[in-house]
Amino acid sequence: MKRIVIDFQSAQGESSHRGIGKYTLSLFTALIPVLARDYEVIVLLSGNFFPDHTVELRGKIETIQANFQITTWNGVTP
């Protein structure tokens, strides 16, 4: 099976309620039912920043009825 990875960092933090974050979530909501039929879908969230918003965003993503995996990664910080 083919795999597609969606980087959701643009929807983390205050951006999740406006602008690019809102657009990212809307686009994902529309595309995931189609993508999940032919692809293994992996959603990436950053664990380094906005931990409270990350939990909220994860909850929003999990409400979408499709087969996908959510992965939180931690990059190198200063």
C-alpha positions, -999 to +999 in steps of 0.1 A: +000+000+000+012+035-007+018+059+021+011+096+024+023+118+053+005+150+062+025+176+083+000+192+106+024+217+123+007+246+105-025+238+124-009+237+159-010+267+182-033+297+177-032+291+140-056+262+144-085+286+148-077+308+118-057+312+086-035+284+074-043+262+104-081+263+098-074+257+061-052+227+068-079+211+090-106+218+065-086+204+036-077+173+057-114+167+067-124+168+030-096+147+016-091+120+043-121+099+034-108+097-002-071+093+006-077+066+033-091+042+006-059+040-014-032+052+010-018+045+045-023+080+059+001+093+087-005+127+104+025+144+120+022+167+149+051+184+167+055+176+203+080+204+209+055+233+208+020+241+219+013+210+240-022+221+250-032+230+215-017+197+203-041+177+225-070+198+213-060+193+176-055+156+181-091+154+194-104+172+164-085+150+140-096+118+158-133+127+153-129+122+115-141+087+106-113+072+086-083+049+090-051+069+097-023+071+122-014+102+143+023+105+152+038+131+175+075+137+169+100+158+189+127+176+170+159+190+183+154+222+203+179+249+212 
